[in-house]
Amino acid sequence: MTAPYARHRRAVAIPAGMAMATALAFLPNTAATAAEDAPAAVSAEATPLSYVVNVKPGHGISASVKKAVAEAGGTVVTSYDQIGVIVVHSSNPDFAKTVRTVRGVQSAGATRTAPLPSATTGDLGSPKVLSAAEVAGAEAAEGQDPLQGLQWDLPAIKADQAHEKSLGSKKVTVAVIDTGVDDTHPDIAPNFDREASVNCVSGKPDTADGAWRPGAAESPHGTHVAGEIAAAKNGVGMTGVAPGVKVSGIKVSNPDGFFYTEAVVCGFVWAAEHGVDVTNNSYYTDPWYFNCTNDPDQKALVEAVTRASRYAEKKGAVNVAAAGNENYDLASDEITDPSSPNDTTPGDRVVDPSECLDIPTQLPGVVTVASTGAKGLKSSFSNYGRGVIDIAAPGGDSTAYQKPEPPATSGLILGTLPGGKWGYMAGTSMASPHVAGVAALIKSTHPYAPPALVKALLYAEADAKACTDPYDIDADGKVDAVCEGPKNRNGFYGWGMADALDAVTK
């Protein structure tokens, strides 16, 4: 079965025609604000773009590179000398081509195909918000937060049992690199780490108070993810996977919902420099779903984000990412990508996913997470692939495919929403924060464990799950995806289902 339509982001819409056709994507149709960072001297005919220029790390921008950037019509926005990535704006259409020839420049490429400010996109839907009556009528067992009975996903990874042992350590912080986090939410405020929060949308850190929050018309996605990870166990609303750890917001998507390379690089470097233990990445880096290394622009984007994610891990962070929602086999020889570039006019292109990478999902060292539904099967939309998927966790699915046991009523994932609300979403976007939460519990149990050990424990403690064969999730008699590999390392579930109980007891 194929996805209902191509997706920019990591939340997914349940197929049309289902009784529970809740739209779950989130790109509001608003104007971008990046224009303020554009070079001052831009003619009316010019098309200013953003670029990354990659040089040797650790030495700052050399005088010759700085001069060459200026002569090619570029204006330096910021420079991450630790990893050798320079963010530049230029209206010269040949800027990247020119700068690539400069001694000391290792790669350079445009981070978008739309001019600054970026093109807008249509609103693709919104979460299903719980009504006041639904909140008031929710049933929960004694000792649980009021909405916990709706969270079938917590027992699916034994998080409810884990909480009897430990809620996680306040010394552990999970950064939500996403659309922004509403830290005023009553379920998030008790655990929010302000010092590790920032707005990186322009490609350079904005530390103004509240800059990490989504605007009123912006996506609630990051706030939902933050609650899944660390909603406080405080007698209010829902409970996160790791309700005792800290959570921070690193806002990297612009008002149109695009996650551009310069913002993602800024986000990883910020996390690295601010003591973050785990990063959650429920997105792909726009505008290319897959970045092909035989294209000089896309190669530069892969290099920049690779350097940034590796730097974060070197500084102590475990990077966790969503696998995507198109039911793609990421281990196949080729995939038809109909959605790139998504900021101008996408068109079909056939790519080899071993050479054209979904970033940061397919980068070395990143924990790649597939989604499961309420029956523990691969979600209808979840990407998969032997050797690509590392682990699985609940991300939801249509109740027509996987219906939860009462008192839960929705097959989707409950999370926090801006403005003190709660609601349902689904996608590998929702699976990834479950794994990030379990990683945070492991770090809480083993405070001195480096990222490599946290990941090793995450995989070793996962509950091995055999391939679903045949996989006919919509019961129409046709196989919807083929799983390959043994019980403890296969294309649907990787090492298995994340296990929060083992995380706090082993």
C-alpha positions in Angstrom: 0.0 0.0 0.0 1.3 3.4 -0.8 1.0 6.6 1.2 -2.0 8.7 0.5 0.1 11.5 -0.9 3.7 12.8 -0.7 4.5 14.4 2.7 6.8 17.3 3.5 6.9 16.5 7.2 6.9 13.6 9.6 3.3 13.7 10.6 0.9 11.9 8.4 -2.8 12.0 7.4 -4.8 8.9 7.8 -6.1 7.8 4.4 -9.2 9.6 3.1 -12.4 7.6 3.5 -11.6 6.3 6.9 -14.2 7.0 9.6 -11.4 8.6 11.6 -10.0 10.8 8.8 -8.1 13.1 11.1 -5.6 15.3 9.2 -2.2 15.2 10.9 0.1 17.5 8.9 0.8 21.0 9.7 2.0 23.6 7.3 0.1 26.9 7.9 -0.1 29.3 5.0 1.8 32.2 6.4 4.7 34.4 5.2 8.3 33.8 6.1 10.5 36.2 8.0 13.9 35.3 6.6 14.0 38.4 4.4 15.5 40.4 7.1 18.7 38.4 6.8 19.0 38.8 3.0 21.9 40.9 1.7 21.1 44.6 1.7 22.1 45.3 -1.9 19.6 43.1 -3.8 18.0 44.4 -7.0 14.3 44.0 -7.8 15.2 41.3 -10.3 17.6 39.4 -8.0 16.7 36.0 -6.4 18.4 35.9 -3.0 19.1 32.3 -1.8 20.7 30.8 1.2 23.9 28.7 1.0 26.2 26.6 3.1 29.9 26.7 2.4 31.9 23.9 4.0 35.6 24.5 4.8 38.1 22.8 7.1 36.8 22.9 10.7 38.4 24.6 13.6 40.2 27.6 12.1 37.5 30.2 11.3 36.9 31.6 7.9 40.2 32.2 6.1 40.8 35.7 4.6 40.9 34.2 1.1 37.6 32.4 1.5 36.0 35.5 3.1 37.2 37.6 0.2 36.0 35.0 -2.4 32.6 34.8 -0.8 32.2 38.6 -1.0 33.5 38.8 -4.6 31.0 36.1 -5.6 28.2 38.3 -4.2 27.8 36.5 -0.9 27.0 37.9 2.6 28.1 35.8 5.6 25.2 35.3 8.0 27.1 33.2 10.5 29.9 30.7 10.7 30.1 27.5 12.7 33.9 27.2 13.0 33.7 24.1 15.1 32.5 22.1 12.1 33.6 24.4 9.3 30.1 25.4 8.0 29.5 28.9 6.8 25.9 30.2 6.2 25.8 32.7 3.3 23.1 34.7 1.5 23.6 35.6 -2.1 21.6 36.8 -5.1 24.2 35.6 -7.6 22.8 32.5 -9.3 26.3 31.2 -9.9 27.4 31.8 -6.3 27.9 28.1 -5.3 29.5 27.2 -8.6 32.0 30.0 -8.3 32.8 29.4 -4.6 33.4 25.7 -5.2 36.5 26.6 -7.2 38.1 28.5 -4.3 41.0 27.0 -2.5 39.9 25.9 1.0 36.3 25.4 0.1 35.4 21.7 0.3 31.8 22.0 -0.9 29.1 24.6 -1.3 25.4 24.5 -2.2 22.1 26.3 -2.1 19.9 25.2 0.8 16.7 25.9 -1.0 15.3 26.4 -4.5 12.8 29.1 -3.5 14.1 32.6 -2.9 14.2 34.4 0.4 11.5 34.5 1.8 10.5 30.9 1.0 7.4 30.0 -0.9 4.3 29.3 1.1 2.5 26.0 1.2 -1.1 25.1 1.7 -2.4 24.0 5.1 -2.5 20.2 5.1 -4.5 19.8 8.2 -4.3 19.9 12.0 -4.3 17.6 15.0 -7.6 16.3 16.4 -7.9 18.4 19.6 -9.5 16.9 22.6 -12.7 18.8 23.6 -13.3 19.9 27.2 -15.9 17.1 27.5 -13.4 14.5 26.3 -10.8 15.8 28.8 -13.3 15.8 31.6 -14.7 12.3 30.7 -11.3 10.5 30.3 -10.8 7.6 32.6 -7.5 6.8 34.3 -6.4 4.3 36.9 -5.4 5.4 40.4 -2.0 7.1 40.4 -2.2 8.0 36.8 -2.6 11.5 35.2 -6.1 12.1 34.0 -5.6 11.4 30.3 -3.2 8.5 30.7 -5.9 6.0 30.0 -6.0 7.3 26.4 -2.3 6.6 26.0 -2.2 3.0 24.8 1.4 3.8 23.6 2.8 3.9 27.2 2.1 0.2 28.0 3.1 -0.7 24.5 6.7 0.2 25.5 6.2 -0.6 29.3 6.6 3.0 30.2 3.8 2.7 32.7 5.7 0.0 34.5 9.0 2.0 34.2 7.4 5.0 36.0 6.9 2.8 39.1 10.7 2.5 39.2 11.8 5.9 37.9 10.5 8.9 36.1 14.0 9.9 34.8 16.6 12.4 36.0 16.2 16.2 36.0 19.9 16.2 35.0 19.0 14.8 31.5 17.7 17.1 28.7 16.1 16.0 25.5 16.1 18.7 22.8 13.1 18.8 20.5 14.6 20.1 17.2 11.3 21.0 15.5 8.7 23.6 14.9 9.0 25.2 18.4 7.8 24.3 21.8 5.1 26.0 24.0 6.9 26.0 27.3 3.9 27.6 29.0 1.8 24.4 28.6 1.0 23.0 32.1 2.4 19.6 31.2 5.6 21.0 29.8 6.4 24.0 32.0 7.6 21.9 35.0 10.3 20.1 32.9 11.3 22.9 30.5 15.0 23.7 30.1 15.1 27.3 29.0 18.9 27.5 28.8 19.0 24.7 26.2 16.2 26.4 24.1 16.7 28.7 21.1 15.3 29.8 17.7 17.6 28.7 14.9 15.3 29.5 11.9 17.6 32.1 10.3 20.6 29.8 10.7 22.0 31.7 13.7 20.8 31.4 17.3 18.1 33.8 18.5 18.0 33.6 22.3 15.3 36.2 22.9 12.9 35.0 25.6 10.2 32.8 24.1 11.8 32.7 20.6 11.6 28.9 20.7 7.8 29.0 20.8 5.6 28.5 17.7 3.6 31.4 16.6 -0.2 31.3 16.8 -0.5 30.3 13.1 2.5 27.9 13.2 2.6 24.1 13.6 1.9 22.5 17.0 4.1 19.6 16.0 7.1 20.4 18.2 4.9 21.0 21.2 3.2 17.6 20.6 6.5 15.9 20.4 7.8 17.6 23.6 4.8 16.3 25.6 5.2 12.8 24.3 8.8 12.8 25.6 8.5 14.6 29.0 4.9 15.7 29.9 5.1 15.9 33.7 3.5 13.4 35.9 1.7 16.1 37.9 -1.9 15.3 38.1 -2.6 17.3 34.9 -3.4 16.0 31.4 -1.1 13.3 30.1 2.2 11.6 31.0 5.4 11.6 28.9 7.6 8.6 28.3 10.2 10.2 30.6 8.2 12.5 32.8 11.1 13.3 35.1 13.6 14.5 32.5 14.0 18.0 31.1 12.9 19.0 27.6 14.1 22.0 25.5 12.8 23.6 22.3 15.1 24.2 19.4 13.0 25.9 16.7 14.3 25.2 13.2 11.2 25.4 10.9 10.2 28.7 9.4 6.6 30.0 9.5 5.9 28.0 6.3 7.0 24.8 7.9 10.3 24.3 6.1 13.3 22.9 7.8 16.2 24.3 5.9 19.8 23.1 6.3 21.2 26.2 7.9 18.6 26.0 10.6 19.2 22.3 11.2 22.9 22.9 11.4 22.4 25.6 14.0 20.1 23.3 16.0 22.6 20.5 16.3 25.4 22.8 17.1 23.3 24.6 19.8 22.4 21.2 21.3 26.1 20.2 21.3 27.1 23.4 23.1 24.4 23.3 25.7 24.7 20.0 27.4 21.8 18.2 25.6 21.8 14.4 26.1 19.3 13.4 23.4 18.0 15.2 20.3 14.7 14.3 18.7 14.4 14.9 14.9 10.9 14.3 13.6 11.5 16.0 10.2 13.5 15.8 7.0 15.7 18.7 5.8 14.0 20.6 3.1 13.6 21.0 0.2 14.9 17.6 -0.9 13.3 14.5 0.6 16.5 12.6 -0.6 19.7 14.5 -1.0 21.8 12.9 -3.8 25.5 13.1 -3.3 26.2 13.2 -7.0 24.5 16.7 -7.1 27.0 19.4 -5.9 24.3 21.4 -4.0 22.7 18.4 -2.3 26.1 17.0 -1.5 27.0 20.1 0.4 23.8 19.9 2.4 24.5 16.3 3.4 28.0 17.3 4.4 26.8 20.2 6.5 24.2 18.3 8.4 26.5 15.3 8.8 29.2 17.5 10.4 26.6 19.1 12.7 25.0 15.8 13.9 28.4 14.2 14.4 29.5 17.2 16.5 26.4 16.9 18.7 27.1 13.2 19.2 30.8 13.9 19.9 29.6 16.4 22.6 27.4 13.7 24.2 24.1 13.7 22.5 22.2 10.7 21.1 20.5 11.8 17.9 17.1 10.1 17.3 15.1 10.6 14.0 11.9 9.6 12.4 12.0 7.2 9.5 9.3 8.9 7.4 5.7 8.2 6.4 5.6 7.1 2.8 5.7 3.3 3.2 9.0 3.4 1.4 11.6 0.6 1.6 14.7 2.6 2.3 16.8 -0.5 1.6 15.5 -0.9 -1.9 17.6 -0.2 -5.0 15.4 2.7 -6.1 12.6 4.9 -4.9 10.5 7.3 -6.9 10.5 10.6 -5.0 7.6 12.8 -6.2 8.0 15.5 -3.6 11.3 17.3 -4.3 12.1 20.1 -4.3 9.1 20.9 -2.1 9.6 24.6 -1.8 9.1 25.3 -5.6 7.8 22.7 -8.1 8.3 19.1 -7.2 8.6 16.5 -9.9 9.1 12.7 -10.0 12.7 11.5 -9.8 14.1 8.0 -9.3 16.7 7.9 -6.6 18.9 5.2 -5.0 18.4 5.6 -1.2 21.9 4.3 -0.5 23.3 7.3 -2.3 20.5 9.8 -2.0 19.9 10.3 1.7 17.0 11.4 3.8 18.8 13.7 6.3 19.2 13.5 9.3 17.4 10.2 9.3 19.9 8.2 7.2 23.1 9.8 8.5 25.7 7.7 10.3 25.2 7.4 14.0 21.6 8.6 14.0 19.0 6.2 15.6 16.3 5.6 12.9 12.8 4.9 14.2 9.9 3.1 12.5 6.3 3.5 13.7 3.9 0.9 15.0 0.2 1.0 15.7 -2.0 -0.1 18.6 -1.7 -3.8 17.6 2.1 -3.6 17.6 2.3 -3.9 13.8 4.2 -1.6 11.5 2.0 1.5 10.9 0.5 1.5 7.4 2.5 4.6 6.5 5.8 3.9 8.2 9.0 3.7 6.1 11.0 0.5 6.6 14.2 -1.2 5.4 16.6 -3.9 6.6 19.8 -2.3 7.8 18.2 1.2 7.9 15.6 0.9 10.7 17.2 0.6 14.1 14.2 0.4 16.4 10.4 0.7 16.5 8.0 2.5 18.7 4.3 3.6 18.8 3.5 6.2 16.2 -0.2 5.4 15.7 -2.3 4.2 12.8 -6.0 4.4 11.7 -8.4 2.5 14.0 -9.6 0.8 10.8 -6.2 -1.0 10.8 -5.1 -1.1 14.4 -7.7 -0.4 17.1 -6.5 0.1 20.7 -8.0 -1.6 23.8 -10.3 0.4 26.0 -10.3 2.9 27.7 -8.2 4.2 24.8 -10.4 5.2 21.9 -8.0 6.5 19.2 -5.3 4.6 17.3 -3.3 7.9 17.2 -0.9 9.3 19.7 -2.0 11.7 22.4 0.3 14.7 22.9 0.4 18.3 24.2 -0.7 21.2 22.0 0.0 24.9 22.3 -2.4 26.9 24.5 -2.7 24.3 27.2 -4.5 21.7 25.0 -4.1 18.1 24.2 -4.7 16.2 21.0 -4.0 13.3 18.7 -1.4 13.0 15.9 0.2 10.1 14.1 3.4 9.5 12.1 6.9 8.3 12.6 7.1 11.9 14.1 5.3 10.4 17.0 7.4 7.2 17.2 10.7 9.0 17.3 10.0 10.9 20.6 9.1 7.6 22.3 12.6 6.3 21.5 14.1 9.7 22.5 12.3 9.3 25.9 13.6 5.8 26.4 17.1 6.9 25.6 16.7 9.7 28.2 15.6 7.0 30.7 18.7 5.0 29.9 20.9 8.1 30.3 19.2 8.7 33.7 20.0 5.2 34.8 23.6 5.4 33.4 24.5 9.1 33.8 28.1 8.6 32.6 27.3 6.5 29.6 28.5 8.0 26.3 26.2 8.1 23.3 27.6 4.8 21.9 26.8 3.0 25.1 23.3 4.5 25.4 22.5 3.4 21.8 24.0 -0.1 22.5 21.7 -0.4 25.5 18.7 1.0 23.6 19.1 -1.8 21.0 20.1 -4.6 23.4 17.1 -3.9 25.6 14.6 -3.6 22.8 12.0 -6.4 22.6 12.8 -8.4 19.5 9.9 -8.6 17.1 9.6 -10.9 14.1 8.7 -9.7 10.7 4.9 -9.4 9.9 4.6 -11.7 7.0 2.5 -11.3 5.0 1.9 -7.7 5.7 -1.6 -6.8 4.5 -2.5 -4.0 6.8 -5.7 -3.0 5.0 -6.8 -6.6 4.5 -7.5 -6.2 0.8 -5.6 -9.4 -0.1 -2.6 -7.6 -1.4 0.8 -7.4 0.3 1.5 -3.8 1.3 5.2 -4.1 2.3 7.8 -6.9 2.5 9.8 -7.3 5.7 13.2 -8.9 5.5 15.6 -10.1 8.2 15.5 -12.1 11.5 13.5 -11.5 14.6 16.2 -9.4 16.3 17.2 -7.2 13.3 14.7 -6.8 10.5 13.4 -4.1 8.1 10.1 -3.4 9.9 11.2 -3.2 13.6 15.0 -3.1 13.6 16.3 -4.5 16.9 12.6 -4.5 18.1 10.2 -2.4 20.2 11.8 0.1 22.5 11.5 -1.0 26.2 11.2 1.7 28.8 11.1 -0.8 31.8 14.5 -2.3 30.8 15.8 1.3 30.5 15.3 2.0 34.2 16.1 -1.5 35.5 19.1 -2.7 33.6 
